[in-house]
Amino acid sequence: MATKKIDLVKLRNVGIIAHIDAGKTTTTEGILYRTGINHKIGVVRGEGDGATTDWMEQEKERGITITSAAVTCFWKDHQINIIDTPGHIDFTVEVERSLRVLDGAVTVFDGKMGVESQSETVWRQADKYNVPRVCFINKINQTGGDFWKSLETIHARLTKRALAVHIPIGFEQSINGVVDLLDMKAYTYTEYHDKALVQGEIPEDMLEKATNARSLLVEAAVEHDDDLMMKYLEDGESAISDAEFKSALRKGVLSGQLFLVTGGDGRGVIVEKVLDLMTEFLPSPIDRGSVWGTHTKSGDEIERKPSNDEPFSALAFKIATDPFMGKLCFFRVYSGKIDAGSYILNSTTGEKERVGRLVRMHADKREDVTEVEAGDIAAIVGLKKVTTGNTLCDLSNPIILESIDFPEPPVSIAIEPKTKADQEKMGIALQRLAEEDPTFRVHTDEETGQTIISGMGELHLEILVDRMKREFSVEANIGQPQVAYRETIKKEVEIQGKFIKQSGGRGQYGDVWLRIKPREPGEGFEFINSIKGGVVPSEYIKPVQQGIEEAMGNGVIAGYPVVDISAELYDGSYHDVDSNEMAFKIAGSMALQSGVKNAAPTLLEPVMKVEVVVPEEFMGDVIGDLNGRRGRVESMEDRSSAKVILAFVPLAEMFGYTTDIRSMTQGRASSTMELDHYAEVPSHVAEAVIANRSK
């Protein structure tokens, strides 16, 4: 399929984001079918070839999306690059990095459930990157589906600024179209897979509801255009033309102050209305405007406009290993253009790389292109040293764009190859998987010599081990999941670190005084240099900081990393002959270790935010079980015909919870959890953790 050249104004980079099982992938399939990319709609579960964007074996088997997949389609002279992202919290990094490079998003909600826990998480992620979005309430044609109730949950849990732009005709299985409040016409169908929507007049019994809903929309729109507001106040709603109305609505959506809501069935013809909202109201790269970065040498701020005439700049947002093509680097071009065969600079690492092939992705199928222009998303084959978040740019115009921050993985397991033959292959496989996934970490435990892998949850690690077996033919044994504990301090201390060594020849001398203080949870480490008068020469300051940071990797209680402290270097002394960088690095390390011991050290554990959706008859059992896991139940509410329990529970108590809750509720409850914060471990639990660690 040859890609046509498209005006930048008509380009849309859109993410499909939602809670697990809301129907993102099915909606994407519906879009690909309506835009002619596919000749039939793929199914997420069951018979058939599976969904286009769920192309990994594990995705087809489990019926969930694991990696974000990019597809390109065309609608009414617009090119739309769609990224279908995962809904499971363990793969939230995929949503994070996709939103960093996208211009707009469609948030999909399950019409039977309304706003769910992961709906809130992806909404917050979109807020973080200021991504304008429209809302699609899916499955309202199913038993229990309710457009208006779902809209109420959006108002209650996400934003009051979400307004219906289409309202459904009919209820549950009788739904057969929508009233479009933009042109006040009805659009109906007789079958999901009709060729097109049929335009007609609004049914009599819906006229009043539609008129009121449109008035709300007009009121919200004019708030974003001062001239239109005056016209509205003076002459009323009828004085505003359709073009003015749409233009003001678009301003509201682009500003992130307004969210248009539609509803329907993601498999059917109604996705045409979603496509219309994408092209009419979501931003183009031009609307999103310039990006800013810093010069690699001077540190000055630099602007890059979304134009082919600017120097090339792009962000690598995903690395994938393709069994046939090798390493694929997905990137978003912010300015300039890139040609196959040219050379580019990875300004994050300083490496120069050659661009082998450029490909446009249609999930797991691909099309070679000779160039990729400003605003577009594509993939490069063959870059060797690029990782997620790296900036790619023009050799003679270096710039570093803002990277992507990823959370620390809270769950670890030990892994070992089953045979000697698997040993070397396992090292290569783990390295490749870690390159692809920034929330997957691999390290060797120095005390035991074991290889430890860390991830966002049990499912995350389970799928990575499964991928090792399938893609790299590595058989491995895995241990029990382990919690990534942390250590911190509770009081301020001043401490000296002095390293003197005299043993023939030149000696060693380093002497520092540190003021070590606790910081607020999540604030991380801060180093403060308060040296006056050169009592510690400037060339030794950096080694002191390095010594402190290295010592923080191994806490004093049970050897876990120390977090959330500040270390102020305020005094010290040196020797003209014997002082050197190594001596001061050791002195900094000694001071930190002694200081932490004297500063009321304490053990921290990850606490998960857990949401359980459960039928009422099992609610007592579930709450009792959560309390038994050291959980704190925060709230209970009704959602559809079920009860929703929100609780905070230590991760150490949650391993195997998915299986436990299924057996406790005859398979009728579901749960999701995400890392919320770190909290102090109760003393009796800490003693067990320390004893276990010392073994």
C-alpha positions in Angstrom: 0.0 0.0 0.0 1.7 3.2 -1.1 1.3 6.1 1.3 0.0 9.3 -0.2 1.6 12.7 0.7 -0.5 14.6 3.1 -0.7 18.2 4.2 0.5 18.6 7.8 -2.8 20.3 8.7 -4.5 17.0 7.8 -2.3 14.7 9.8 -3.5 13.2 13.1 -1.4 11.3 15.6 -4.0 9.7 17.9 -3.8 7.2 20.7 -6.6 4.9 21.8 -6.5 4.7 25.6 -8.7 3.0 28.2 -9.1 0.5 31.1 -8.5 -3.1 30.2 -11.5 -4.7 28.3 -13.2 -1.4 27.5 -12.8 -2.3 23.8 -9.9 -0.2 22.6 -8.6 -2.9 20.2 -12.1 -3.7 18.9 -12.6 0.0 18.3 -9.3 0.2 16.4 -10.4 -2.8 14.3 -13.7 -1.1 13.5 -11.8 2.0 12.4 -9.4 0.0 10.2 -12.5 -1.7 8.6 -14.4 1.5 8.0 -11.3 3.2 6.5 -10.6 0.3 4.1 -7.4 -1.0 5.7 -9.0 -4.3 6.6 -11.6 -6.2 4.6 -13.1 -7.7 7.8 -13.1 -6.9 11.5 -10.6 -9.0 13.5 -11.7 -10.4 16.8 -9.9 -9.9 20.1 -10.8 -13.3 21.5 -12.0 -16.6 20.0 -11.8 -17.9 16.4 -10.1 -16.2 13.5 -6.9 -14.3 12.9 -7.2 -12.0 15.8 -7.0 -8.3 15.9 -4.6 -6.4 13.6 -3.0 -4.5 16.5 -2.8 -7.5 18.8 -0.1 -9.4 16.8 2.0 -11.0 19.5 1.1 -14.6 20.3 0.5 -13.8 24.0 -1.9 -11.0 23.0 -4.0 -13.4 20.8 -4.1 -16.0 23.6 -5.0 -13.7 26.4 -7.2 -11.3 24.5 -5.3 -8.3 25.9 -3.0 -5.7 24.4 0.6 -5.8 25.7 2.5 -3.5 23.4 1.3 -0.4 21.8 0.9 -1.0 18.0 1.0 1.7 15.3 -1.3 1.7 12.3 -1.9 4.2 9.6 -5.2 4.8 7.9 -7.0 7.6 5.9 -10.3 9.2 6.4 -11.8 12.1 4.4 -8.4 13.4 3.1 -6.8 13.0 6.5 -4.0 10.7 7.4 -4.5 9.2 10.9 -1.6 7.4 12.7 -3.3 5.4 15.4 -1.6 3.8 18.4 -3.7 1.2 20.2 -2.3 1.1 23.8 -2.6 -1.6 26.5 -5.1 -1.2 29.3 -3.5 -3.5 31.9 -1.7 -1.6 34.6 1.5 -3.8 34.2 2.0 -2.3 30.7 1.2 1.3 31.7 4.7 2.3 30.4 3.3 1.7 26.9 0.6 4.3 27.4 3.1 6.7 29.0 5.5 6.7 26.1 2.8 6.7 23.5 1.1 9.8 25.0 4.5 11.6 25.1 4.6 11.6 21.3 0.9 11.8 20.3 -1.1 14.9 19.5 -4.5 13.7 20.6 -6.3 10.7 22.1 -9.6 8.8 22.1 -10.5 7.6 25.6 -12.7 4.5 25.4 -15.1 3.7 28.2 -17.0 0.4 28.8 -20.7 1.5 28.6 -21.6 -1.1 31.2 -19.0 0.0 33.8 -18.4 3.7 33.1 -15.1 5.1 34.5 -12.9 2.3 35.9 -9.6 2.4 37.8 -7.3 2.3 34.8 -9.5 4.9 33.0 -8.5 7.3 35.8 -4.8 6.4 35.4 -4.7 6.9 31.6 -6.7 10.1 32.0 -4.1 11.5 34.4 -1.3 10.4 32.0 -3.0 12.3 29.2 -3.3 15.4 31.5 0.4 15.1 32.3 1.3 15.5 28.6 -1.5 18.0 27.9 -3.0 15.7 25.3 -6.5 16.9 24.0 -9.0 14.0 23.8 -12.5 13.0 22.8 -14.4 10.3 24.6 -16.1 7.2 23.2 -18.5 5.2 25.4 -18.4 1.8 23.9 -20.7 -1.3 24.3 -23.9 0.8 25.0 -25.8 -1.6 22.7 -25.2 -4.5 25.2 -27.3 -5.5 28.2 -26.4 -3.1 31.0 -24.9 -0.5 28.6 -26.0 3.0 29.5 -24.6 6.1 27.8 -26.0 8.6 30.3 -24.9 6.7 33.4 -21.4 6.3 32.0 -21.3 10.0 31.2 -22.3 10.7 34.9 -19.3 8.6 36.0 -17.0 10.7 33.8 -18.4 13.9 35.5 -18.0 12.4 39.0 -14.5 10.9 38.6 -12.7 12.7 35.8 -14.1 16.0 34.7 -17.3 18.1 34.6 -16.2 19.5 31.3 -17.2 16.4 29.2 -20.3 17.0 27.1 -22.3 14.8 24.7 -21.8 15.7 21.0 -23.9 12.7 19.8 -26.7 11.1 21.8 -27.9 7.6 21.2 -31.2 6.7 19.5 -32.7 3.7 21.4 -31.5 1.8 24.5 -29.3 -1.3 24.9 -30.0 -3.7 22.0 -32.5 -1.4 20.4 -29.8 1.3 19.7 -29.7 2.0 16.0 -28.0 5.4 15.6 -27.2 8.8 17.1 -28.5 12.3 17.0 -25.6 14.6 15.9 -25.8 17.8 18.0 -23.4 19.6 15.5 -25.9 19.6 12.6 -29.0 18.5 14.6 -29.6 15.5 12.3 -30.2 11.8 13.1 -27.8 9.1 11.7 -29.2 5.6 11.8 -28.2 2.1 10.7 -30.1 -1.3 10.5 -27.0 -3.6 11.0 -23.7 -3.0 12.7 -21.8 -3.5 9.4 -24.0 -1.3 7.2 -22.1 0.4 4.4 -22.9 3.8 5.8 -25.0 5.8 8.3 -28.3 7.1 6.9 -29.0 10.8 7.6 -32.6 11.8 8.6 -34.6 14.0 10.9 -34.4 13.7 14.7 -37.2 11.5 16.1 -40.0 13.5 17.6 -39.6 12.0 21.1 -35.9 13.0 21.2 -36.2 16.6 20.0 -36.5 18.3 23.4 -33.6 16.3 24.8 -31.4 17.0 21.8 -32.2 20.7 21.8 -31.3 21.0 25.5 -28.1 19.0 25.0 -27.1 21.2 22.1 -27.7 24.4 24.2 -25.2 23.0 26.8 -22.7 22.4 24.0 -23.1 25.9 22.5 -22.7 27.5 26.0 -19.5 25.6 26.5 -18.2 26.4 23.1 -18.7 30.2 23.3 -16.6 30.3 26.5 -13.6 29.7 24.2 -14.2 32.7 21.9 -14.7 36.2 23.3 -16.4 37.6 20.1 -18.7 34.7 19.9 -19.6 35.0 23.6 -20.7 38.7 23.0 -22.8 37.6 20.0 -24.4 34.8 22.0 -25.2 37.1 24.9 -26.7 39.8 22.6 -28.5 37.7 20.0 -28.8 34.2 21.4 -28.0 30.7 20.1 -29.6 31.2 16.7 -27.1 34.0 15.8 -24.2 31.5 15.8 -23.4 29.8 12.5 -22.5 26.1 12.4 -19.0 27.0 11.3 -18.5 29.4 14.2 -19.9 26.8 16.6 -17.5 24.1 15.4 -14.5 26.4 15.4 -15.2 27.5 19.0 -15.7 23.8 20.1 -12.4 22.9 18.5 -10.6 25.7 20.4 -12.1 24.3 23.6 -11.0 20.7 22.8 -7.5 21.8 21.8 -7.1 23.8 25.0 -7.8 20.7 27.0 -10.8 22.5 28.6 -13.5 20.6 26.8 -14.1 16.9 26.0 -16.6 15.8 23.4 -18.4 12.5 24.2 -19.9 10.1 21.7 -21.2 6.5 22.2 -21.9 3.3 20.3 -20.6 -0.1 19.4 -16.8 -0.1 18.5 -17.4 -2.9 15.9 -19.9 -1.1 13.8 -20.6 1.7 11.4 -20.9 4.2 14.3 -17.0 4.4 14.5 -17.4 6.8 11.5 -18.6 9.3 14.0 -15.5 8.7 16.1 -13.3 9.2 12.9 -15.2 12.5 12.2 -14.4 13.7 15.7 -10.7 12.8 15.3 -10.3 14.7 12.1 -12.5 17.7 13.0 -11.6 18.3 16.6 -8.2 16.7 17.5 -5.0 18.6 16.8 -2.7 18.3 13.9 1.1 18.8 14.5 0.6 22.4 13.4 -2.0 22.9 16.2 0.4 21.4 18.8 3.0 23.9 17.7 6.8 24.1 18.3 8.8 21.8 20.6 11.6 23.1 22.8 14.8 21.4 23.6 18.3 22.2 24.8 21.6 22.6 22.9 23.9 19.7 23.7 26.9 22.0 24.5 25.6 25.4 25.5 22.5 24.2 27.3 20.5 27.0 25.6 16.8 26.5 24.9 16.1 25.9 21.2 12.8 26.0 19.3 11.9 23.5 16.6 8.8 24.3 14.5 6.7 21.5 12.9 8.1 22.2 9.4 10.2 20.3 6.8 12.3 23.4 6.4 13.6 23.2 10.0 16.6 21.0 11.1 15.6 17.4 11.7 14.6 16.4 15.3 12.8 13.4 16.5 12.1 11.3 19.7 12.6 7.6 19.9 9.6 6.4 21.9 9.7 2.6 21.5 12.3 -0.1 20.7 11.0 -3.5 19.4 12.7 -6.6 18.2 11.2 -8.0 15.0 12.0 -11.6 14.2 12.6 -10.9 10.5 14.0 -7.3 10.6 15.9 -7.1 13.8 15.8 -4.0 16.0 13.0 -1.5 15.1 13.1 2.0 16.6 9.7 3.8 16.5 10.1 7.6 16.4 8.1 10.8 16.1 9.5 13.5 13.9 9.0 17.0 15.4 10.8 19.0 12.7 12.6 18.6 9.4 12.7 15.3 7.5 14.7 12.1 7.5 15.9 10.1 4.4 16.7 6.4 4.2 20.4 5.9 3.9 21.3 9.3 5.6 23.3 9.8 8.9 21.8 11.1 12.1 23.0 12.0 15.6 21.7 10.4 18.7 22.3 13.5 20.8 21.5 11.7 24.1 24.5 9.4 23.7 26.6 11.5 21.2 26.6 8.5 18.8 26.4 9.0 15.0 24.2 6.4 13.3 23.2 5.4 9.8 19.5 5.2 8.9 19.1 1.8 7.1 15.5 1.4 6.2 12.5 3.6 7.0 9.2 1.7 7.4 5.6 2.8 8.0 3.9 0.3 10.3 0.6 -1.4 9.9 0.8 -3.3 13.2 3.1 -6.3 12.3 3.0 -5.5 8.5 5.2 -2.8 7.1 5.8 -0.7 4.1 9.2 0.8 3.1 9.3 4.5 2.6 12.2 6.7 1.3 11.6 9.6 3.7 9.6 10.6 6.8 8.5 14.2 7.2 7.8 16.6 10.1 4.8 15.5 12.3 4.8 11.9 11.2 5.4 8.6 13.1 7.4 5.7 11.6 10.2 3.2 12.4 13.9 2.9 11.5 15.4 -0.5 11.0 19.0 -1.1 12.1 19.9 1.6 14.6 22.3 -0.1 17.1 22.6 2.1 20.2 19.2 3.8 20.5 17.0 3.4 23.6 13.6 4.7 24.5 13.6 8.5 25.2 16.7 9.2 23.0 16.7 12.3 20.8 17.6 11.8 17.1 18.6 14.9 15.2 20.6 16.5 12.4 24.4 16.1 12.7 25.1 19.8 12.4 22.2 21.0 14.5 22.3 19.1 17.8 19.3 19.3 20.2 18.1 17.3 23.2 14.3 17.0 23.6 12.6 16.3 26.9 12.9 12.6 27.6 10.4 10.2 29.1 10.4 9.3 32.8 9.5 5.8 33.8 8.6 4.4 37.3 10.8 2.1 39.2 9.6 -1.5 38.9 8.3 -2.8 42.3 8.3 -6.6 41.7 11.4 -8.8 41.3 12.1 -12.5 40.7 15.3 -14.6 40.4 15.7 -16.4 37.1 18.2 -19.1 36.0 18.6 -21.0 32.7 17.5 -24.6 32.7 20.6 -25.9 30.9 24.2 -24.7 30.2 23.1 -24.2 26.5 20.5 -21.7 27.7 23.0 -19.6 29.7 24.4 -17.5 26.9 21.1 -17.2 25.1 19.4 -16.0 28.3 21.8 -13.1 28.6 21.2 -12.0 25.0 17.4 -12.4 25.4 17.3 -10.4 28.7 19.4 -7.6 27.2 17.0 -7.4 24.1 13.9 -7.3 26.3 15.4 -4.7 28.6 16.2 -2.5 25.6 12.6 -2.7 24.5 11.0 -2.1 27.9 12.3 0.7 30.2 10.3 -0.7 33.2 12.0 -4.1 32.9 15.4 -4.2 34.7 18.0 -6.9 35.0 20.8 -7.1 37.5 23.0 -9.7 39.3 22.7 -10.0 43.1 26.3 -9.7 44.2 25.7 -11.7 47.4 24.0 -14.7 45.8 25.2 -14.4 42.2 21.6 -14.8 41.0 20.2 -13.0 38.0 17.3 -10.8 39.2 14.6 -9.4 36.8 12.3 -6.6 37.9 9.0 -5.4 36.4 5.7 -3.7 37.1 3.8 -6.8 38.2 3.5 -10.5 38.1 1.8 -10.5 34.7 4.5 -8.3 33.3 7.2 -10.7 34.3 5.2 -13.8 33.3 4.8 -12.5 29.8 8.5 -11.5 29.5 9.6 -15.0 30.6 7.1 -16.4 28.1 8.5 -14.2 25.3 12.0 -15.4 26.2 10.9 -19.0 25.6 9.0 -18.3 22.3 11.1 -15.6 20.7 14.6 -16.6 21.9 14.1 -20.3 22.6 15.4 -19.9 26.2 14.0 -22.3 28.9 14.3 -20.8 32.4 13.4 -21.5 36.0 12.0 -18.6 38.0 11.9 -18.1 41.8 9.1 -16.6 43.9 8.2 -12.9 43.3 10.2 -10.6 45.6 9.2 -7.1 46.8 11.5 -4.2 45.9 11.9 -2.7 49.4 13.6 0.7 50.0 15.3 2.2 53.0 15.2 5.8 54.3 16.0 7.9 57.4 13.8 9.7 59.9 16.1 12.3 61.5 18.8 14.8 60.6 22.5 14.0 61.4 25.9 15.6 60.9 28.7 13.1 60.3 32.4 12.9 59.3 33.8 10.6 56.8 37.6 10.4 57.0 39.8 8.1 54.9 43.5 7.9 55.7 45.8 5.2 54.4 49.6 5.2 54.9 51.3 2.1 53.7 54.6 2.8 52.0 54.9 5.2 49.1 52.2 7.8 48.5 49.3 7.8 51.0 45.6 8.4 50.7 43.7 11.3 52.4 40.1 12.4 52.2 38.0 14.1 54.8 34.4 15.3 54.5 31.6 16.5 56.8 28.0 15.8 55.6 24.7 17.0 56.9 22.2 14.2 56.0 18.4 15.0 56.2 15.2 13.1 55.3 13.2 14.4 52.3 9.5 14.0 51.5 8.4 10.6 50.1 9.1 10.5 46.3 11.4 13.5 46.3 14.5 11.3 45.6 18.1 12.2 46.4 19.6 15.7 46.5 23.3 16.6 46.8 24.1 20.1 48.1 27.6 21.6 47.8 28.1 24.2 50.6 31.9 24.2 50.6 33.4 27.7 51.3 37.0 28.8 50.9 38.2 25.7 49.1 38.5 23.4 52.3 37.6 20.6 49.9 39.0 21.5 46.4 36.4 21.7 43.6 37.9 18.7 41.7 37.0 16.5 44.7 33.3 17.5 45.0 32.0 15.3 42.2 33.9 12.2 43.6 32.3 12.8 47.0 28.8 12.9 45.4 29.7 9.6 43.5 30.8 7.9 46.7 27.5 9.0 48.4 25.3 7.7 45.5 27.2 4.4 45.3 26.8 3.9 49.1 23.0 4.6 48.8 22.7 1.5 46.6 23.2 -0.7 49.7 21.3 0.4 52.8 22.3 -0.4 56.4 19.1 -2.3 57.5 18.8 -5.1 54.9 21.0 -3.9 52.0 18.1 -2.2 50.0 18.6 1.1 48.2 18.4 4.3 50.3 15.9 6.9 48.9 14.5 10.3 49.7 17.4 11.9 51.5 19.6 15.0 51.0 23.3 15.1 51.7 24.9 18.5 52.2 28.7 18.6 52.0 29.6 21.6 54.2 33.1 21.0 55.6 36.2 18.9 55.2 40.0 19.0 54.8 42.6 17.8 52.3 46.3 17.0 52.0 48.5 18.6 49.4 50.2 15.4 48.4 48.0 12.5 49.6 44.5 13.6 48.6 43.0 12.3 45.3 39.6 11.7 43.8 39.5 8.0 45.0 40.2 9.0 48.6 37.4 11.6 48.6 35.0 9.1 46.9 35.7 6.6 49.7 35.3 9.3 52.4 31.9 10.3 51.0 30.8 6.7 51.0 32.0 6.1 54.6 30.2 9.3 55.8 26.9 8.2 54.1 27.0 4.7 55.6 27.8 6.0 59.1 25.2 8.9 58.8 22.4 6.6 57.8 23.1 4.3 60.7 22.7 7.2 63.1 19.7 8.8 61.4 16.9 6.4 62.6 16.9 4.3 59.4 13.7 2.6 58.5 12.4 0.1 55.9 9.9 1.1 53.2 7.6 -1.1 51.2 5.5 -0.5 48.0 1.8 0.0 48.7 -0.6 -0.8 45.9 -3.9 1.0 45.1 -6.2 -2.0 44.6 -9.7 -1.8 43.0 -11.9 -4.8 43.2 -15.2 -5.1 41.2 -17.3 -7.7 43.0 -21.0 -8.9 43.1 -22.6 -7.7 46.4 -23.0 -11.2 47.9 -19.2 -11.7 48.0 -18.3 -8.2 49.3 -17.9 -9.2 52.9 -15.5 -12.0 52.0 -13.4 -9.7 49.8 -13.2 -6.9 52.5 -12.3 -9.4 55.2 -9.5 -10.9 52.9 -8.1 -7.4 52.1 -8.0 -6.5 55.9 -6.2 -9.8 56.5 -3.6 -8.7 53.9 -2.8 -5.5 56.0 -5.0 -3.6 53.6 -6.9 -0.3 54.3 -10.3 -0.1 52.6 -10.6 3.5 51.4 -14.1 3.5 49.8 -17.0 1.4 48.5 -19.4 2.4 45.7 -21.9 1.0 43.3 -21.0 0.5 39.6 -23.6 -1.0 37.3 -24.9 -4.1 39.2 -21.6 -4.6 41.1 -19.8 -3.1 44.1 -16.4 -1.4 43.7 -14.0 -1.6 46.6 -10.9 0.7 46.6 -8.2 -0.2 49.1 -4.5 0.3 49.7 -2.5 -2.9 50.4 1.2 -3.7 50.7 2.5 -5.4 47.6 4.1 -8.1 49.7 0.6 -9.4 50.6 -0.8 -9.3 47.0 1.1 -12.0 45.2 -1.3 -14.5 43.6 -4.2 -12.3 44.5 -5.8 -12.7 41.0 -6.1 -16.4 41.5 -7.2 -16.1 45.2 -10.0 -13.7 44.4 -11.3 -15.9 41.5 -11.7 -18.9 43.8 -13.2 -16.7 46.6 -15.9 -15.3 44.3 -16.6 -18.3 41.9 -14.7 -16.3 39.2 -17.1 -13.4 39.3 -14.8 -10.6 40.7 -12.0 -8.8 39.0 -9.2 -6.6 40.3 -6.6 -4.2 39.2 -3.8 -2.7 41.1 -1.1 -0.1 40.6 1.8 1.2 42.7 0.6 4.2 44.7 3.3 5.0 47.2 6.0 3.6 49.6 5.2 3.4 53.3 7.1 2.4 56.5 7.1 -1.3 57.2 5.6 -2.3 60.6 8.3 -3.5 62.9 7.2 -7.2 63.1 7.1 -7.4 59.3 10.5 -5.6 59.0 12.1 -8.2 61.3 10.9 -11.0 59.0 12.2 -9.2 55.9 15.6 -8.5 57.5 15.9 -12.2 58.7 14.9 -13.5 55.2 17.4 -11.1 53.5 20.2 -12.2 55.8 19.7 -15.8 54.8 
